Structures are given as C-alpha cells and as structure tokens.
Amino acid sequence: MRRNFKSSLVLLGLIIIILVMAACAKEEPQRKVELTISAAASLTDALNDIQKMYEEKNPNVKLNFNFGASGALQQQIEQGAPADLFLSAAAKNLKALVDKQLIDTDKQTNLLSNELVVVVPADGGIALATENDLTKAEVKHVAVGIPESVPAGNYAKESLTNAKLWDSLQAKSVQGKDVRQVLQYVETGNADAGFVYKTDALTSDKVKIAFNVDPATYTAIQYPIGIVKATKHSKEAEDFYAYLQSQEALDVFVKYGFSVPAK
C-alpha cells in the first residue's frame, strides 16, 4: 500500500513537471529568423511591398534589404558581407558569384526583365526623341550610372557606344552611384536627362519618359536571383526564393513595370 502511494506520488510529480515544461515551451516566443537580401536599387519599391506581404504570412521571418548597385553588392558578397540571397539587375554580377562558387548553380534563376529609358524633368523638360538629341546644346548634363558598378549605367554606355555617342557625351556626363541616384539627379534638375529603368521612371511623378532606348542597342536586361552558399538559414532562404517566383510576388513586380521572362 505504502509502495503504491509512493509510486503514485512519483507519477504525479512527473506529470506536473511535464505539464510545467509544456506550458513554458508554449509561452516561449519562437525566435525570429532574419534574412539579408542584397538587391538592386531598382527593386526597392516592389520589394518593400513584398516584404509586408511575406512577413504578414511568415511572422517568424524578418526581411532585411540591402539595396544598392549590383556591382557593389557583388563585391560585398565576395568580401564576406552577410547576405542570404542576391537579386541582381544584371546576369553578369550573379554569374560572377556562381563562378566563384559563392552561389550554387541549381539555386539561381532569372526572375525578371526590364527596359532602359531616358527621362527628363516632368515640368517642362527638353523635348528629346532619340539619343542623338542628347547632343543638343540646351542639354547641359546627362545622368548615367557608373558603368563599372551600375548595370543601368553599363546598358546606357553600351547603347551610346553603339550609337557612337559615348565619347562625345562625356563632357556632359554626371555619374550616379546607383540608378535611384540618377533618377534623383533628374528629379531635382541637376541633370537635364538621365538613363534609368522603365520601372524607376514609373515610380516618380517628377520625371517623364522622353523615349525608350532601342533594345537592340544593349544587352537584354535580366534580374537573376540566387541563394548565397554562406547563408545560415538555408530553409528560410529557400522558402523566400520560392516565394519570389510565386504568382503573388510576380504580380507585384509586374505592377511596378517589370516583365516576367518566359521559362
């Protein structure tokens, strides 16, 4: 009888311990995983919208975006800067990381495409119809992203070189650290015209598109995405990588003027 009583007490004690531990586990908030996404500056608005949608559905994930010029972001990753995913505005920047085995070949894909345009201030900008018009005397400053690090600048240089205008426009050239700075130069009147993506032009009511740059004069604009090998959150990175390819996310990109390439 006494032994049964002791056994019952031990059993009761174990049950209490289990219940207390279960309650503690229930009360303890799940730790948030923070993902760092290095992304081309031209994706700022679309990704900010996507961030709200994704975090609402995934409360245990916090998205941190590092926006900048794709070339600069590529160098940061090469130098060991923390990043879980890389979304570039040029295929060559992501390919360079694949070649250096910093991104797996099977964990990268071409996500979006874009177009290059020339913008002028919305309030009475100079009438421009072609790249040749940039040589007009009234055009004092033309904003272009630094070609070595800003894909939009490299596309602009490629097009202007094909038109045999690059060298002659150097005296008017104002270089920006990324495409958003180029847009800002035109918005503030510090440049009479600027080469930006169509998507950037659509975000601002302070500029208007003067003309679309002939797509035959520059390399097709692609936005590839890849998962950085050094990520410490493989599952969460792969989940977000997959989400960016979902119809819900692609609809946001299309809303901001991006195109979805045929797979």
Summary of the structure (lengths in Angstrom):
residues: 263
radius of gyration: 25.5
end to end distance: 75.6
largest distance: 108.2
contacts: 864
relative contact order: 0.18
helix: 45%
strand: 25%
